[in-house]
Amino acid sequence: MKKKPLPVIRNLEPQRSELNTLLELYQNKRYEDAEKLALILTGKFQTHPFGWKVLGAILNQTGRLSEGLIACQKSVELAPENAEAHYNLGVTLKELGRLEESEESCKKAVELAPENSTAHYNLGNTLYMLKKLEKAEESYRKAIEHKPNYTLAHFKLGNLLNESGRLKEGEGAFRQEIILKSAQSEETAMKMASPDALFKTPSPVEYSNLYRKGMGTENVGSFLRAMVLMLRPNRVLEIGAGYTTPFLLEGLVNNERIYDDGNLQASYFENYTYDPKLVVIDDMSLGELLQKPGMKDIISSKYVEFIHGKFEEKADMLVQKYGNFDFVWFDCGGAHEYEAFINEYWDICSGYIFFHFTYKDGSPNVLHEIILDNVTGNPFIFDIIEPHKKRQGSITMVKKSSYV
């Protein structure tokens, strides 16, 4: 039996309650439910712009930029005087690498809402990527003018000033960002009147743009970040870019700041320099990888080097350039890839190696056997198993021994 198409209602508008529900679902990151409702509204009320605007935002947040672009364009077509519609379109075009078009959309958003700090900030980002540094600086300063506590704008301005060789001004912008972050943290803490407020609505996924369902990394990401913070590695290798990449990078960036509560080991800081590197190998091309929302900023970090291609036959090149890796996250392929990695990379790993998906249905799988059969020396091997998962729910941690 064929489904009847939704009736198109051209002259009526959605009920206010429907629009409020859609917005609430989106703001609470219930993207699947929000998308269903947005599709219903855009199907029934094809000339009403709000459903298209939210649909475009949902598709962008879930990594479907090309589909999101169509919805954003429709939103602008129906509401050409709506600054937010032009802003959303500009963001989408920027993420797709269509920078000149993004610049035009962002300029239109600023023209329609000249006091909107976010619109100025996003225009600045696009201009920065186009290497129009003077214009980008103007936009960042406009954003700060309209929102003095705009920490991201201070940070991006600092990067731009440093790149322009104006290091003292850049240092001032970074200092202002740190001061504002500290003040905002205190303000947030004061608002937490209830002792359980922090635990009421935790997010299961932090970087939703990069998350792929069924890959089992929603808990792994924060685990790896904690390991980076605790172990303070100098050379990190990730085989397979994705959801875990921002967590690894976040750990390295956070390690720039050393919290001193009176428990620091003085000998650790003798002749100490902090110059870590996160080397990411992935067979997805750089162009394809940059299509993923948020990945562009990760790849452009001073701490990151992206290497396109398969990881095989790259160990010699890597060790010559970076030395040994004291922290490795391997989540790539099947039995052949796991065996190939151990055989080629074992000697250039000097610390901890984390392997994903080594258990299935609560028991060691073939990947676990390959690890045990191929590692040499006297490594310490420890399995962490998520009991509520049937497939992608385990990590095997290998710590290379200091003796053979």
N, C-alpha and C positions, 0 to 999 in steps of 0.2 A: 504494500500500500504506500503510495507516494505521499510525502509530507507536503502539506499546503504551505506555500510561501507566506511570510508575514505580510500583513496588509500595510501598504505604504500610506502614511498619513502626512499629506504635504502641508496642510494649512494649520495644523495643530502643533503644539509643543509638548514635550514630555512633562510629566508632572514634576513639581519641585521636589517631591519626596524621592522620585527615581534618580534625579540628578544628584541629590544629596547622598543617596546610597552609593551611587557610582563613585563619587568623590571620596567618600569614607572608605570604601573598599580599596581604592587606589592608594590613599594615604596610609592605610594600614598594611600595605604591601601584599594584599590578598589578590595578586594579579590574575590568577586563574578565574576567580569569581568575577572580578572587575571586567575582565575581557568578555566573559559571557554576556554580562549586562550591557556593556558598550556595544557589542555586536547586535543585540536586540534593539537597542535605541537607534543605532545608525541604520538598521534595517527598516524600522517603522517610521522614523523621522529623519529622512535622508537629507533634508535641508537644514537641520538644526546643527550648529557647529560644535556644541559642547561634547557630544558623544564622540565625534571624530577627533577632537583635541585630546580627550582622555585616552581613546583607543591608540592614537599615535604614541602617547607617552608610555602606555603599557607595553606596546610592541618594542619600543626602544629599550625599556628597562629589562625586557626578557631577551634581548639580543637579536631581535628580528628587524634590523635597521631598514632593509629595503621595503618591507611591508609597512613599517612605521612611517617611512617617507611618504608613501601614498596617502596615509591617513592624515599626516601633518599638512600635506599640500591641499587636501580636501578641506581641512579646517581653515586654512588661510583663504581659500577660494570663497568659502561661505561667510567668513568674518574678516574681511581685509583690513578692518580698523582695529582688530584685536591684537594688542602688543604681545600677549602671551603666545598666541598662535604663531606669530612670526618668530618669536624667541625659540619655541619648540622646533620649528622647521630649521632654524639656524643651527641648533645643537645637532640635529639629525644629520644635516648636510656636512657639518664639521666632522662627525664621527665616520662618515662615509668617505672623507677625504676630498670632498667637493668644496674646497675652501673659498674660492671666489664667490660661489653662490651663497655659501654660508655667510660671508661678509655682508652681502646685500641684505639677506634676511635679518641679520643681527642689527644692521644699521636702521632698518625699518622698525624693528622693535624699540630701539633707542629713540627714534624719531617720535613714535607713538607714546612712549612712556619715558620721557627724559629724566625722570627722577628715580627710575627703577635701577637700583644698584646691580642687581643680577644681570640685567640686560647689558649694562656697560661692561661688566666682568666677562661675560661670554663673548662680547665683541672683542675685548682685549685678547682673549685666548685665541680666537681665530686670526686676528691681526698678528699675534706673536708667531703663530705657526706659519703665517705667510712672510715672516721676517720683516714685517713693517713695524719695527720696534718703536719708533717715535709715536706712531699712532696708537700702538698697543699700550704704551706708557700713559698716554692721555686717557685711554679708556679705563685702565686700572685706577688712575688717580681720581677719575670721575666716580667710579664705583665706591672708592674710599670716602670721597667727599659726601656722597649721599648716605653712606653707611660706614662711619669711622671705625667700627669694631669688626669690619669684614676681614677676618683672618686670612682667608684664601687669597683675597686681593693683595694684601700686604706680602704674602709669601710669593705670589707670582711676580709682583713688582720687584721684590728682592732678587729673584732669578734673572729678570730682565736687566736690572741695573748691573748685576755682576757680569752678565754676558756682554754688556756695553762697556765694560771696563771701569765702571763707577762703583768700585768695591766698597768705599766708605758709605755711600748712600744705600747700597745693597745691604750692608751690615745693619744699618739703621732700620730698614724695612723688616728684616728678619727679627731684629730685637723687638720691634713693635708687635710683630705676630706672636712672639713668645709671651710678651706681657699680656696681650689680649687673651691668649689661650688660657693662661694661668687665672686671669680674672673670671673668664667664663666658666672655668672648672669650679671655682669657688662659688660662683652664682648658682650653678647647677646643683652643687652639693647643698646649698642653703634651701633650695626648692624641694629637696628630698625630705619632706617632713616626716613621712611614714618610714619606719625602719625597713619595711619590706618592699619599698617602691622600686628598688633596682631589680627585683626579682619577679615583678608582676608580668612584664611583657618582654621577656628576652627574645631575640630574633634567632631562629634556627639557622639562618643563612645570612652571613655578613655582606659578602660581595655577590649579590643576587645576579648581577649582570653576567658574571662569568660562571655561574653554577650550572652544571649539567645534571639533570635528574638521573638517579640510578647509578651514578659513578661513585657514591659512597664517600665523598670527601667533605661533607658538611662539618664533621667533627675533626677530621684530619687537619684541616687548615689551621684552626686555632691551636691544635696540638703542636704542629710544626713551628708555629710562631713562638709558642712557649719554649720549645727546645732551642730555638735560635737565641731567645732572650737569656736563657740559662747557660747555654754552652758558649755563647759569644764566638761563633766561628769566623774565620777570616776568608775562607774560600768555600762558597756554596755552589753546588751543582744540582740543577733540576733537569731531569730528563722527562720532557712532556709538559708544555706550558698549559696553564688553565686556572682553575679556581684556587689552587694552592699558591700560585705565583705571588699575588699581592700579600699573602700572609708572610711568606719568606722575606719579601722586600721590607715589609713593615717591621719585622724583627730587626733587620739590619739597620734601618733608619732609627728605630728606637734605641738601639745600642750606642748611638752617638752620645746620648745623654746617660750619664752614669749617676744613679741615685745613691747618695751618700747618707746613710743613716748611722754612720759610725762603725760599720761592719765591713769596710773595704780592706782588702789585702794589699798592703803597701808594695810588696815585692812584685805584684802583678803589673804595676804601673811603671816599673823601672824601664827606661828606654821604650816606652809605650807609644805606638802610633796606631791609628784606626783607619784602615784603608781596605775595607772588605769588597768583595765582588760576588755578585750572583750571576752565574753563567747558566743560561737557559737554552737547551737544545730541543728543537721541535721541527718536525717535517712539514708543518704548515708554513707557507711562505710568509714573509714579513707583511706583505700587503694584505693577505688573508687574515693574519693575526691582528692587524691594526683595525680590522672591521669590528672586532669585538669591543663593545663599550668598555672604556676604562683601561684597555690594554695599552693604548698609545702612551699614556703618562707613565705606565710601568716600564715600557721598553725604553723610553727616553731618560729614565733615571740614570744618574751618574754611577750608580752601583750595579747596573744591569748591562750584561752583554748578551744579545740574542744571536744564536747560531742556527741558521736554517739547514735542515737536512736530517738524515738519520744519525744516531749517535755512533754507529759503528765506524771504526777506523779514524776516530778523532782523538783518542786518548793521548797519543804522542804529541800532537799539536797543542793540546790543552795543557799538558804538564810543562811543556817548554815555555808557554806563555804565562801560566798562572802558578805553576808549582802544584803540590799535592792539594787535594780537596779534603777538608776536615769535616764537611757536612754534605751529605748527598741524599736527595729525594728521588727515588726511581719509581715511576708509575707509567710503564710503557710496554704495550704489547703482551705477548704470552711467553710460553716456555722458551722458545728460541731466543727471544730478546733478553730474557733474564739470564740465560746461560752465556750469551754473547757479552753482556755487560760485565758479568763477574770475571770472565776470562780476560777481557781486555782492560778493565778499569780497576781491578782489585788492587794492583800495585800502586796506583796513584791516589788511592783513598787512604787518608791517614787518621780518620776519626770515626765518625758515626755514619752509617748508611741505613736509610729507612726504605724498606720495600713495601709496596702496597699489595693487597689482595693475595695473601698467602694462606688463607683458610676459606673453606666453603662448607656450609651447613655445620659449622662448629668443629671441623676436622682439618688438619693440614692438607693442602692440595699439592699438585705437581710443582707449582712454583716454589713452595716451601722446600720440597725435596731437592730441587735444583740448587737452592741456596746452600743447603746442608752439604750437598755432594761436591760443590765446586769451590767453596771458600777454603782457604788454606791458613796455616798457622793455628793460633789458639784464640779465635775471636769469642767475644761474649755475645750470645744470641738470645734475644728475648722477644716473645710474641705478645701482642696486645690485640685482644679479640673483642669485637662488639657483639654481645650475645643476641641482640635483637635483629641481626641482619643475616640474610641467607648467602649473599655473594660478597659484594664489595664492603667488607666490614672487618678488616684486620690489617695490622702492620707488623712486620718483623723487623726489629731493630738489631743491627749488627754493629758492635763496637770492636774495632781492630785492637788486638792486644799489643802492648808495648814490647812484648817479647815473642820470639818464634819458637 
